[in-house]
Amino acid sequence: MSSPSSPIDRLHQDDILMIGLDFGTTTSSAMVAKAKIGLNCTTGRMGFSNPDILYRAEPVFTPYSNGRIQEQAIDKLLGNWLDECGFRPEQLFSGGVMITGMAARNDNAEIIASHVRSKFGDIIVATADDPSLESWLAFMGGTSVLSRFHKNDSIINLDIGGGTTNPALGINGQVISTGCSFIGARHFKFKPGTYELIEVSSFGQEIVKALNLPIKAGDTLSQPTLDQILDFYIAGLVATVTGDYRLFNTPVGQMHEQVRFDLKGHSNPVITYSGGVGELLYKHAIGEPWPSTTFFGDLGIDLSKRIAAHPLLSQNLRTHTPDNRGRATVYGLTLHSTEISGTTLYLTNADDLPLQDLPIVSRLPILACAQQMMDALELARKSSRGACLQILPLEEAKAPELSDIKAFGDRMASVLEDTAFPASLPLALLVPNDYGKAIGNYVSRWRNLPLNLTVIDEVPDRTASFVNVGAPQHHIIPVSFYGMQ
């Protein structure tokens, strides 16, 4: 039972709960929101309406010791968040966990994911080191509203944390490009209040080697040495927003580039920020003083000062301010990581859900031929956990004719029969319009084929690698994508 002051007391019977947990190189945070489900008056799809943030955990330092996650500390942190929220895990409709940067290295991600599942259950999507998804979420959680307001402007959001910079380019609220580099504030760790070096990450060591800096743990770094390190980071950020890849084509630059960011021909975009560095920048922009020297034990403050003084990188700090700033990723994770189905579903057996980590092995047009289907299903049967096929929308988002749906279903049914597709292997179809039940009936020959088939309708097209299909709730199904491309 929740306490009288618990946020859960503001939950109504028709509300659903969503949670986001973000474990990064420097800090970890949590957020819980409630929303109602209904038809979007603009798109006509089922969607979340009127989200209300019930709980925001204050960011805390991600518990490390010598680069390893401390299991007891993680378990205690998750327990504290659960107690403060006041809800039971079975009340969750959807959720996401982002484990990124240095928190995802070694076996840290597996440790965190294991503890999350033990506390919150299988409804949580544990996503480790998915840089393109992190870039997308940070844009959606911080800059999407601003982007829709300035609908004709291209905007790059730079989500700068302790281990990575995750850029995303968007127009009118839609992300069109993502990337990731290992430019971050915590590759050099210091004794707070000083520049006494405690630890250097493997990426920081590459910079030390490339710049021929004679430094080691225990040294106090001089200002010229700090300037050389910061010069490299600033040059990387400038290269990101200008599309000049010369730095990232050098040996040390290649080491720092995880996913190349493509400007898609957009020049002079608006630049916004999120993450810990974004939080510092926008506080400075409204006149708040900088924190004291290495207050957080890293280069976050120094990097922020250099960005604020740079004519290109700082050009929009006071004219375009995004929402949520330091919390953009966890906000995006809570409210934007999950899509919801329509109501015309086809389920062989609802008890088989949820389905976790289904690879999306093919994106098929509704007019796909039998050979295309055969190729897709051959890939699907190679996945021991099952697989997902995405059915693509027609041009201009027109709904297909019933004859198209019937023909597709008949062709796939024939291929399933001819190839003796395993009856027990989960097969999920994601369709963009409200014909899920119809196509499921045709594919299964009106439930006469032995199939473990789930068809989920009204799911927007996303180019991703994996999907998690939740258990039915409120007559709909939550669908979470990751491995964004």
VOTORSE-123470 format. One line per field, with one value per residue (C-alpha): residue number from 1; residue in three letters; x, y, z. Coordinates in nm, 3 decimals. Layout:
! VOTORSE-123470
resi <- [NUM | ...]
resn <- [ala | ...]
east <- [X | ...]
north <- [Y | ...]
up <- [Z | ...]
//
This chain:
! VOTORSE-123470
resi <- [1 | 2 | 3 | 4 | 5 | 6 | 7 | 8 | 9 | 10 | 11 | 12 | 13 | 14 | 15 | 16 | 17 | 18 | 19 | 20 | 21 | 22 | 23 | 24 | 25 | 26 | 27 | 28 | 29 | 30 | 31 | 32 | 33 | 34 | 35 | 36 | 37 | 38 | 39 | 40 | 41 | 42 | 43 | 44 | 45 | 46 | 47 | 48 | 49 | 50 | 51 | 52 | 53 | 54 | 55 | 56 | 57 | 58 | 59 | 60 | 61 | 62 | 63 | 64 | 65 | 66 | 67 | 68 | 69 | 70 | 71 | 72 | 73 | 74 | 75 | 76 | 77 | 78 | 79 | 80 | 81 | 82 | 83 | 84 | 85 | 86 | 87 | 88 | 89 | 90 | 91 | 92 | 93 | 94 | 95 | 96 | 97 | 98 | 99 | 100 | 101 | 102 | 103 | 104 | 105 | 106 | 107 | 108 | 109 | 110 | 111 | 112 | 113 | 114 | 115 | 116 | 117 | 118 | 119 | 120 | 121 | 122 | 123 | 124 | 125 | 126 | 127 | 128 | 129 | 130 | 131 | 132 | 133 | 134 | 135 | 136 | 137 | 138 | 139 | 140 | 141 | 142 | 143 | 144 | 145 | 146 | 147 | 148 | 149 | 150 | 151 | 152 | 153 | 154 | 155 | 156 | 157 | 158 | 159 | 160 | 161 | 162 | 163 | 164 | 165 | 166 | 167 | 168 | 169 | 170 | 171 | 172 | 173 | 174 | 175 | 176 | 177 | 178 | 179 | 180 | 181 | 182 | 183 | 184 | 185 | 186 | 187 | 188 | 189 | 190 | 191 | 192 | 193 | 194 | 195 | 196 | 197 | 198 | 199 | 200 | 201 | 202 | 203 | 204 | 205 | 206 | 207 | 208 | 209 | 210 | 211 | 212 | 213 | 214 | 215 | 216 | 217 | 218 | 219 | 220 | 221 | 222 | 223 | 224 | 225 | 226 | 227 | 228 | 229 | 230 | 231 | 232 | 233 | 234 | 235 | 236 | 237 | 238 | 239 | 240 | 241 | 242 | 243 | 244 | 245 | 246 | 247 | 248 | 249 | 250 | 251 | 252 | 253 | 254 | 255 | 256 | 257 | 258 | 259 | 260 | 261 | 262 | 263 | 264 | 265 | 266 | 267 | 268 | 269 | 270 | 271 | 272 | 273 | 274 | 275 | 276 | 277 | 278 | 279 | 280 | 281 | 282 | 283 | 284 | 285 | 286 | 287 | 288 | 289 | 290 | 291 | 292 | 293 | 294 | 295 | 296 | 297 | 298 | 299 | 300 | 301 | 302 | 303 | 304 | 305 | 306 | 307 | 308 | 309 | 310 | 311 | 312 | 313 | 314 | 315 | 316 | 317 | 318 | 319 | 320 | 321 | 322 | 323 | 324 | 325 | 326 | 327 | 328 | 329 | 330 | 331 | 332 | 333 | 334 | 335 | 336 | 337 | 338 | 339 | 340 | 341 | 342 | 343 | 344 | 345 | 346 | 347 | 348 | 349 | 350 | 351 | 352 | 353 | 354 | 355 | 356 | 357 | 358 | 359 | 360 | 361 | 362 | 363 | 364 | 365 | 366 | 367 | 368 | 369 | 370 | 371 | 372 | 373 | 374 | 375 | 376 | 377 | 378 | 379 | 380 | 381 | 382 | 383 | 384 | 385 | 386 | 387 | 388 | 389 | 390 | 391 | 392 | 393 | 394 | 395 | 396 | 397 | 398 | 399 | 400 | 401 | 402 | 403 | 404 | 405 | 406 | 407 | 408 | 409 | 410 | 411 | 412 | 413 | 414 | 415 | 416 | 417 | 418 | 419 | 420 | 421 | 422 | 423 | 424 | 425 | 426 | 427 | 428 | 429 | 430 | 431 | 432 | 433 | 434 | 435 | 436 | 437 | 438 | 439 | 440 | 441 | 442 | 443 | 444 | 445 | 446 | 447 | 448 | 449 | 450 | 451 | 452 | 453 | 454 | 455 | 456 | 457 | 458 | 459 | 460 | 461 | 462 | 463 | 464 | 465 | 466 | 467 | 468 | 469 | 470 | 471 | 472 | 473 | 474 | 475 | 476 | 477 | 478 | 479 | 480 | 481 | 482 | 483 | 484 | 485]
resn <- [met | ser | ser | pro | ser | ser | pro | ile | asp | arg | leu | his | gln | asp | asp | ile | leu | met | ile | gly | leu | asp | phe | gly | thr | thr | thr | ser | ser | ala | met | val | ala | lys | ala | lys | ile | gly | leu | asn | cys | thr | thr | gly | arg | met | gly | phe | ser | asn | pro | asp | ile | leu | tyr | arg | ala | glu | pro | val | phe | thr | pro | tyr | ser | asn | gly | arg | ile | gln | glu | gln | ala | ile | asp | lys | leu | leu | gly | asn | trp | leu | asp | glu | cys | gly | phe | arg | pro | glu | gln | leu | phe | ser | gly | gly | val | met | ile | thr | gly | met | ala | ala | arg | asn | asp | asn | ala | glu | ile | ile | ala | ser | his | val | arg | ser | lys | phe | gly | asp | ile | ile | val | ala | thr | ala | asp | asp | pro | ser | leu | glu | ser | trp | leu | ala | phe | met | gly | gly | thr | ser | val | leu | ser | arg | phe | his | lys | asn | asp | ser | ile | ile | asn | leu | asp | ile | gly | gly | gly | thr | thr | asn | pro | ala | leu | gly | ile | asn | gly | gln | val | ile | ser | thr | gly | cys | ser | phe | ile | gly | ala | arg | his | phe | lys | phe | lys | pro | gly | thr | tyr | glu | leu | ile | glu | val | ser | ser | phe | gly | gln | glu | ile | val | lys | ala | leu | asn | leu | pro | ile | lys | ala | gly | asp | thr | leu | ser | gln | pro | thr | leu | asp | gln | ile | leu | asp | phe | tyr | ile | ala | gly | leu | val | ala | thr | val | thr | gly | asp | tyr | arg | leu | phe | asn | thr | pro | val | gly | gln | met | his | glu | gln | val | arg | phe | asp | leu | lys | gly | his | ser | asn | pro | val | ile | thr | tyr | ser | gly | gly | val | gly | glu | leu | leu | tyr | lys | his | ala | ile | gly | glu | pro | trp | pro | ser | thr | thr | phe | phe | gly | asp | leu | gly | ile | asp | leu | ser | lys | arg | ile | ala | ala | his | pro | leu | leu | ser | gln | asn | leu | arg | thr | his | thr | pro | asp | asn | arg | gly | arg | ala | thr | val | tyr | gly | leu | thr | leu | his | ser | thr | glu | ile | ser | gly | thr | thr | leu | tyr | leu | thr | asn | ala | asp | asp | leu | pro | leu | gln | asp | leu | pro | ile | val | ser | arg | leu | pro | ile | leu | ala | cys | ala | gln | gln | met | met | asp | ala | leu | glu | leu | ala | arg | lys | ser | ser | arg | gly | ala | cys | leu | gln | ile | leu | pro | leu | glu | glu | ala | lys | ala | pro | glu | leu | ser | asp | ile | lys | ala | phe | gly | asp | arg | met | ala | ser | val | leu | glu | asp | thr | ala | phe | pro | ala | ser | leu | pro | leu | ala | leu | leu | val | pro | asn | asp | tyr | gly | lys | ala | ile | gly | asn | tyr | val | ser | arg | trp | arg | asn | leu | pro | leu | asn | leu | thr | val | ile | asp | glu | val | pro | asp | arg | thr | ala | ser | phe | val | asn | val | gly | ala | pro | gln | his | his | ile | ile | pro | val | ser | phe | tyr | gly | met | gln]
east <- [0.000 | 0.134 | 0.186 | -0.064 | 0.187 | 0.279 | 0.249 | 0.052 | -0.243 | -0.299 | -0.360 | -0.711 | -0.860 | -0.819 | -0.464 | -0.162 | 0.187 | 0.512 | 0.863 | 1.207 | 1.538 | 1.861 | 2.205 | 2.485 | 2.856 | 2.817 | 2.465 | 2.155 | 1.796 | 1.436 | 1.101 | 0.742 | 0.453 | 0.086 | -0.122 | -0.453 | -0.497 | -0.716 | -0.734 | -0.498 | -0.714 | -0.432 | -0.309 | -0.622 | -0.404 | -0.429 | -0.182 | -0.096 | -0.263 | -0.207 | 0.110 | 0.166 | 0.498 | 0.432 | 0.786 | 1.129 | 1.423 | 1.712 | 2.010 | 2.270 | 2.621 | 2.622 | 2.788 | 3.127 | 3.443 | 3.742 | 3.514 | 3.279 | 2.916 | 2.856 | 2.572 | 2.462 | 2.449 | 2.244 | 2.003 | 1.960 | 1.909 | 1.637 | 1.469 | 1.469 | 1.311 | 1.046 | 0.964 | 0.946 | 0.717 | 0.475 | 0.354 | 0.374 | 0.570 | 0.260 | 0.091 | 0.340 | 0.210 | 0.545 | 0.896 | 1.249 | 1.598 | 1.886 | 2.233 | 2.491 | 2.847 | 3.087 | 2.795 | 2.744 | 3.104 | 3.242 | 2.954 | 2.806 | 2.501 | 2.411 | 2.443 | 2.216 | 1.961 | 1.947 | 1.872 | 1.614 | 1.428 | 1.434 | 1.278 | 1.045 | 0.966 | 0.983 | 0.775 | 1.089 | 1.293 | 1.659 | 1.849 | 2.225 | 2.453 | 2.206 | 2.361 | 2.120 | 1.821 | 1.975 | 2.023 | 1.661 | 1.524 | 1.722 | 1.585 | 1.228 | 1.251 | 1.414 | 1.386 | 1.079 | 0.839 | 1.086 | 1.136 | 0.763 | 0.734 | 1.021 | 0.890 | 1.093 | 1.427 | 1.663 | 1.782 | 2.076 | 2.051 | 2.382 | 2.323 | 2.655 | 2.712 | 3.004 | 3.100 | 2.939 | 2.794 | 2.476 | 2.371 | 2.029 | 1.905 | 1.534 | 1.280 | 0.926 | 0.960 | 1.084 | 1.436 | 1.604 | 1.962 | 2.148 | 2.506 | 2.739 | 3.096 | 3.296 | 3.323 | 3.227 | 3.311 | 3.419 | 3.699 | 3.927 | 3.833 | 3.973 | 3.972 | 3.679 | 3.795 | 4.130 | 4.284 | 4.456 | 4.404 | 4.249 | 4.163 | 4.168 | 3.933 | 4.058 | 3.930 | 4.104 | 4.425 | 4.398 | 4.385 | 4.684 | 4.878 | 4.775 | 4.862 | 5.182 | 5.086 | 5.317 | 5.047 | 4.938 | 4.710 | 4.823 | 4.947 | 4.793 | 4.716 | 4.835 | 4.607 | 4.791 | 4.743 | 4.374 | 4.340 | 4.481 | 4.230 | 3.940 | 4.055 | 4.015 | 3.662 | 3.556 | 3.698 | 3.494 | 3.174 | 3.240 | 3.304 | 2.972 | 2.760 | 2.937 | 2.976 | 3.353 | 3.477 | 3.850 | 3.901 | 3.701 | 3.910 | 4.228 | 4.333 | 4.231 | 3.912 | 3.816 | 3.856 | 3.609 | 3.343 | 3.091 | 2.814 | 2.885 | 2.645 | 2.509 | 2.382 | 2.170 | 2.266 | 2.134 | 2.369 | 2.380 | 2.128 | 2.005 | 2.208 | 2.055 | 2.196 | 2.085 | 2.254 | 2.470 | 2.655 | 2.325 | 2.200 | 2.510 | 2.491 | 2.129 | 2.174 | 2.464 | 2.253 | 2.000 | 2.270 | 2.341 | 2.708 | 2.923 | 2.985 | 3.327 | 3.634 | 3.576 | 3.276 | 3.159 | 3.508 | 3.535 | 3.567 | 3.195 | 3.221 | 3.534 | 3.377 | 3.059 | 3.259 | 3.440 | 3.111 | 2.957 | 3.254 | 3.255 | 3.077 | 2.933 | 2.850 | 2.689 | 2.497 | 2.152 | 2.195 | 1.971 | 1.733 | 1.632 | 1.593 | 1.476 | 1.272 | 1.404 | 1.772 | 1.964 | 1.663 | 1.590 | 1.693 | 1.496 | 1.197 | 1.215 | 1.264 | 0.956 | 0.720 | 0.857 | 1.019 | 0.686 | 0.420 | 0.078 | -0.129 | -0.475 | -0.760 | -0.794 | -0.531 | -0.476 | -0.341 | -0.299 | -0.262 | -0.243 | -0.072 | 0.235 | 0.300 | 0.520 | 0.775 | 1.120 | 1.401 | 1.240 | 1.469 | 1.296 | 1.424 | 1.241 | 1.041 | 0.787 | 0.558 | 0.193 | 0.241 | 0.539 | 0.574 | 0.601 | 0.981 | 1.021 | 0.807 | 1.003 | 1.333 | 1.192 | 1.050 | 1.377 | 1.550 | 1.273 | 1.307 | 1.678 | 1.597 | 1.535 | 1.330 | 1.107 | 1.107 | 0.915 | 0.819 | 0.730 | 0.466 | 0.535 | 0.271 | 0.168 | 0.286 | 0.127 | 0.014 | -0.293 | -0.472 | -0.453 | -0.764 | -0.919 | -0.813 | -0.449 | -0.477 | -0.639 | -0.381 | -0.094 | -0.241 | -0.306 | 0.049 | 0.205 | -0.019 | 0.095 | 0.460 | 0.417 | 0.262 | 0.519 | 0.814 | 0.662 | 0.724 | 0.761 | 0.426 | 0.580 | 0.813 | 0.672 | 0.607 | 0.495 | 0.367 | 0.355 | 0.110 | 0.068 | -0.313 | -0.615 | -0.623 | -0.438 | -0.718 | -0.801 | -0.447 | -0.399 | -0.704 | -0.591 | -0.231 | -0.354 | -0.627 | -0.881 | -0.686 | -0.653 | -0.273 | -0.070 | 0.104 | 0.221 | 0.115 | 0.071 | -0.041 | -0.030 | -0.195 | -0.152 | 0.218 | 0.413 | 0.703 | 1.038 | 1.367 | 1.488 | 1.656 | 1.458 | 1.114 | 0.960 | 0.590 | 0.419 | 0.127 | -0.223 | -0.351 | -0.658 | -0.729 | -0.408 | -0.044 | 0.269 | 0.541 | 0.895 | 1.166 | 1.542 | 1.851 | 1.753 | 1.908]
north <- [0.000 | 0.344 | 0.614 | 0.905 | 1.137 | 0.895 | 1.017 | 0.702 | 0.845 | 1.076 | 0.780 | 0.727 | 0.402 | 0.479 | 0.614 | 0.413 | 0.432 | 0.472 | 0.469 | 0.562 | 0.474 | 0.625 | 0.497 | 0.702 | 0.750 | 1.019 | 1.012 | 0.797 | 0.914 | 0.794 | 0.935 | 0.812 | 0.958 | 0.885 | 0.928 | 0.836 | 0.640 | 0.764 | 0.863 | 1.136 | 1.396 | 1.476 | 1.130 | 0.927 | 0.669 | 0.540 | 0.728 | 0.875 | 1.201 | 1.453 | 1.305 | 1.412 | 1.362 | 1.199 | 1.146 | 1.281 | 1.136 | 1.370 | 1.257 | 1.068 | 0.964 | 0.623 | 0.396 | 0.277 | 0.150 | 0.103 | 0.106 | -0.160 | -0.111 | -0.169 | -0.419 | -0.345 | 0.028 | -0.028 | -0.255 | 0.002 | 0.283 | 0.090 | 0.003 | 0.369 | 0.478 | 0.209 | 0.309 | 0.680 | 0.617 | 0.411 | 0.189 | -0.187 | -0.318 | -0.494 | -0.153 | -0.044 | -0.019 | 0.049 | 0.144 | 0.174 | 0.151 | 0.326 | 0.205 | 0.406 | 0.531 | 0.384 | 0.231 | -0.008 | -0.125 | -0.456 | -0.649 | -0.341 | -0.332 | -0.695 | -0.632 | -0.327 | -0.497 | -0.801 | -0.589 | -0.382 | -0.695 | -0.836 | -0.515 | -0.406 | -0.716 | -0.805 | -0.510 | -0.300 | -0.270 | -0.299 | -0.122 | -0.119 | 0.105 | 0.190 | 0.522 | 0.607 | 0.545 | 0.761 | 1.044 | 1.008 | 1.001 | 1.306 | 1.504 | 1.387 | 1.449 | 1.790 | 1.953 | 1.811 | 2.081 | 2.356 | 2.192 | 2.184 | 2.552 | 2.642 | 2.395 | 2.525 | 2.522 | 2.226 | 2.171 | 1.968 | 1.863 | 1.769 | 1.546 | 1.570 | 1.352 | 1.199 | 0.946 | 1.041 | 1.315 | 1.203 | 1.436 | 1.424 | 1.633 | 1.705 | 1.913 | 1.990 | 1.749 | 1.454 | 1.312 | 1.250 | 1.168 | 1.047 | 0.975 | 0.923 | 1.008 | 0.943 | 1.312 | 1.348 | 1.517 | 1.220 | 1.062 | 1.261 | 1.233 | 1.470 | 1.519 | 1.766 | 2.122 | 2.054 | 1.937 | 1.647 | 1.358 | 1.044 | 0.834 | 0.845 | 0.633 | 0.434 | 0.711 | 0.975 | 0.774 | 0.785 | 1.166 | 1.171 | 0.954 | 1.151 | 1.486 | 1.346 | 1.467 | 1.337 | 1.295 | 1.017 | 0.959 | 1.166 | 1.458 | 1.803 | 1.918 | 2.260 | 2.499 | 2.450 | 2.072 | 2.114 | 2.349 | 2.088 | 1.827 | 2.072 | 2.191 | 1.834 | 1.808 | 2.147 | 2.056 | 1.735 | 1.923 | 2.175 | 1.888 | 1.733 | 2.042 | 2.142 | 1.800 | 1.846 | 1.490 | 1.557 | 1.523 | 1.199 | 1.062 | 1.081 | 0.775 | 0.931 | 1.071 | 0.730 | 0.589 | 0.851 | 0.810 | 0.537 | 0.625 | 0.881 | 1.173 | 1.282 | 1.639 | 1.527 | 1.844 | 2.081 | 2.377 | 2.623 | 2.442 | 2.570 | 2.406 | 2.298 | 2.096 | 1.840 | 1.613 | 1.735 | 1.985 | 2.117 | 2.172 | 2.379 | 2.579 | 2.688 | 2.778 | 2.998 | 3.148 | 3.281 | 3.430 | 3.160 | 3.134 | 2.844 | 2.578 | 2.581 | 2.416 | 2.048 | 2.045 | 1.720 | 1.572 | 1.595 | 1.836 | 1.912 | 2.270 | 2.346 | 2.201 | 2.401 | 2.723 | 2.658 | 2.592 | 2.910 | 3.111 | 2.960 | 3.181 | 2.890 | 2.644 | 2.912 | 3.100 | 2.974 | 2.938 | 3.236 | 3.217 | 2.849 | 2.683 | 2.319 | 2.147 | 1.921 | 1.979 | 1.749 | 1.518 | 1.507 | 1.144 | 1.005 | 1.219 | 1.089 | 0.736 | 0.759 | 0.918 | 0.833 | 0.489 | 0.307 | 0.308 | 0.156 | -0.065 | -0.002 | -0.223 | -0.459 | -0.707 | -1.068 | -1.290 | -1.664 | -1.673 | -1.360 | -1.564 | -1.592 | -1.219 | -1.034 | -1.112 | -0.974 | -0.879 | -0.989 | -0.906 | -0.714 | -0.932 | -0.770 | -0.466 | -0.592 | -0.386 | -0.491 | -0.587 | -0.814 | -1.119 | -1.477 | -1.483 | -1.173 | -1.340 | -1.663 | -1.477 | -1.293 | -1.606 | -1.794 | -1.525 | -1.542 | -1.916 | -1.873 | -1.672 | -1.902 | -1.641 | -1.560 | -1.266 | -0.965 | -0.849 | -0.484 | -0.422 | -0.089 | 0.175 | 0.259 | 0.581 | 0.893 | 0.676 | 0.554 | 0.256 | -0.057 | -0.201 | -0.513 | -0.701 | -0.607 | -0.728 | -1.056 | -1.117 | -1.050 | -1.284 | -1.560 | -1.539 | -1.550 | -1.840 | -2.039 | -1.965 | -2.061 | -2.391 | -2.462 | -2.396 | -2.576 | -2.272 | -2.395 | -2.381 | -2.282 | -2.006 | -1.658 | -1.451 | -1.091 | -0.867 | -0.491 | -0.319 | 0.057 | 0.073 | -0.076 | -0.411 | -0.625 | -0.873 | -0.905 | -0.977 | -1.218 | -1.414 | -1.437 | -1.531 | -1.803 | -1.920 | -1.822 | -1.993 | -2.321 | -2.303 | -2.403 | -2.069 | -1.864 | -1.541 | -1.192 | -0.906 | -0.556 | -0.273 | 0.105 | 0.094 | 0.383 | 0.288 | 0.302 | 0.180 | -0.026 | -0.361 | -0.504 | -0.476 | -0.570 | -0.658 | -0.614 | -0.797 | -0.670 | -0.397 | -0.180 | -0.382 | -0.257 | -0.363 | -0.155 | -0.185 | -0.062 | -0.027 | -0.019 | -0.063 | 0.249 | 0.283]
up <- [0.000 | -0.088 | 0.170 | 0.189 | 0.021 | -0.255 | -0.619 | -0.695 | -0.505 | -0.805 | -1.034 | -1.170 | -1.289 | -1.660 | -1.627 | -1.734 | -1.582 | -1.776 | -1.634 | -1.761 | -1.596 | -1.729 | -1.625 | -1.777 | -1.740 | -1.477 | -1.334 | -1.310 | -1.288 | -1.296 | -1.402 | -1.379 | -1.578 | -1.610 | -1.923 | -2.076 | -2.396 | -2.678 | -3.043 | -3.157 | -3.331 | -3.576 | -3.676 | -3.600 | -3.424 | -3.071 | -2.853 | -2.516 | -2.422 | -2.143 | -1.989 | -1.633 | -1.457 | -1.120 | -1.006 | -1.092 | -0.905 | -0.842 | -1.052 | -0.852 | -0.942 | -1.112 | -0.853 | -0.982 | -0.827 | -1.061 | -1.363 | -1.226 | -1.129 | -0.759 | -0.740 | -0.384 | -0.457 | -0.776 | -0.591 | -0.312 | -0.565 | -0.750 | -0.420 | -0.316 | -0.645 | -0.614 | -0.257 | -0.344 | -0.644 | -0.436 | -0.721 | -0.771 | -1.072 | -1.209 | -1.242 | -1.512 | -1.866 | -2.031 | -1.946 | -2.067 | -1.931 | -2.103 | -2.007 | -2.194 | -2.213 | -1.962 | -1.769 | -2.062 | -2.084 | -1.955 | -1.797 | -1.626 | -1.852 | -1.777 | -1.403 | -1.416 | -1.642 | -1.414 | -1.108 | -1.297 | -1.404 | -1.052 | -0.915 | -1.195 | -1.401 | -1.769 | -1.884 | -1.859 | -2.179 | -2.084 | -2.361 | -2.332 | -2.535 | -2.813 | -2.922 | -3.204 | -2.981 | -2.710 | -2.962 | -3.078 | -2.724 | -2.616 | -2.912 | -2.850 | -2.476 | -2.501 | -2.843 | -3.018 | -2.892 | -2.984 | -3.324 | -3.396 | -3.297 | -3.537 | -3.791 | -4.086 | -3.903 | -3.895 | -3.538 | -3.409 | -3.047 | -2.885 | -2.583 | -2.399 | -2.097 | -1.916 | -2.182 | -2.512 | -2.730 | -2.905 | -3.188 | -3.352 | -3.645 | -3.665 | -3.855 | -3.738 | -3.445 | -3.653 | -3.619 | -3.954 | -3.850 | -3.540 | -3.441 | -3.147 | -3.048 | -2.734 | -2.651 | -2.287 | -1.962 | -1.755 | -1.955 | -1.724 | -1.356 | -1.095 | -0.724 | -0.691 | -0.647 | -0.810 | -1.136 | -0.964 | -1.204 | -1.054 | -1.358 | -1.739 | -1.952 | -2.251 | -2.481 | -2.273 | -2.298 | -2.678 | -2.660 | -2.425 | -2.669 | -2.979 | -2.819 | -2.666 | -2.320 | -2.043 | -1.779 | -1.547 | -1.250 | -0.954 | -1.167 | -1.138 | -1.491 | -1.605 | -1.791 | -2.124 | -2.091 | -2.011 | -2.308 | -2.547 | -2.427 | -2.445 | -2.789 | -2.915 | -2.773 | -2.911 | -3.253 | -3.241 | -3.162 | -3.440 | -3.682 | -3.577 | -3.640 | -3.963 | -4.124 | -4.159 | -4.098 | -4.121 | -3.745 | -3.733 | -4.020 | -3.812 | -3.607 | -3.274 | -3.430 | -3.564 | -3.214 | -3.086 | -3.355 | -3.272 | -3.523 | -3.797 | -3.794 | -4.132 | -4.173 | -4.471 | -4.657 | -4.387 | -4.338 | -4.049 | -3.829 | -3.494 | -3.213 | -2.883 | -2.593 | -2.339 | -2.086 | -1.800 | -2.015 | -2.152 | -1.797 | -1.714 | -2.037 | -2.000 | -1.634 | -1.741 | -2.020 | -1.768 | -1.549 | -1.293 | -1.187 | -1.294 | -1.026 | -0.863 | -1.016 | -1.108 | -0.874 | -1.033 | -1.050 | -1.430 | -1.725 | -1.752 | -1.627 | -1.832 | -2.147 | -2.088 | -2.049 | -2.375 | -2.558 | -2.413 | -2.540 | -2.888 | -3.147 | -3.348 | -3.070 | -2.850 | -3.122 | -3.016 | -2.639 | -2.561 | -2.858 | -2.862 | -2.522 | -2.519 | -2.249 | -1.974 | -2.059 | -1.824 | -1.804 | -2.176 | -2.226 | -1.932 | -2.031 | -2.388 | -2.259 | -2.037 | -2.288 | -2.633 | -2.620 | -2.654 | -2.921 | -2.861 | -3.083 | -3.216 | -3.108 | -3.407 | -3.289 | -3.381 | -3.102 | -3.121 | -2.744 | -2.529 | -2.256 | -2.480 | -2.435 | -2.357 | -2.627 | -2.554 | -2.792 | -3.119 | -3.412 | -3.692 | -3.974 | -4.265 | -4.374 | -4.628 | -4.849 | -4.847 | -5.214 | -5.135 | -5.356 | -5.234 | -5.276 | -5.058 | -4.794 | -4.819 | -4.770 | -4.466 | -4.304 | -4.362 | -4.153 | -3.893 | -3.837 | -3.761 | -3.448 | -3.152 | -2.964 | -3.262 | -3.500 | -3.620 | -3.971 | -4.030 | -4.297 | -4.464 | -4.529 | -4.883 | -5.039 | -4.892 | -4.598 | -4.784 | -4.636 | -4.854 | -5.015 | -4.862 | -5.176 | -5.106 | -4.746 | -4.851 | -5.124 | -4.883 | -4.623 | -4.874 | -5.013 | -4.667 | -4.559 | -4.862 | -4.790 | -4.422 | -4.530 | -4.802 | -4.572 | -4.269 | -4.048 | -3.684 | -3.505 | -3.171 | -3.294 | -3.214 | -3.526 | -3.489 | -3.768 | -3.721 | -3.956 | -3.999 | -4.032 | -3.856 | -4.032 | -3.777 | -3.712 | -4.082 | -4.193 | -3.901 | -4.004 | -4.366 | -4.273 | -4.035 | -4.273 | -4.012 | -3.733 | -3.921 | -3.953 | -3.645 | -3.577 | -3.283 | -3.455 | -3.316 | -3.542 | -3.399 | -3.588 | -3.611 | -3.527 | -3.685 | -3.907 | -3.730 | -3.871 | -3.576 | -3.520 | -3.229 | -3.074 | -2.741 | -2.746 | -2.409 | -2.257 | -2.344 | -2.115 | -2.158 | -2.478 | -2.641 | -2.651 | -2.582 | -2.846 | -2.777 | -3.040 | -2.996 | -3.205 | -3.400 | -3.745]
//
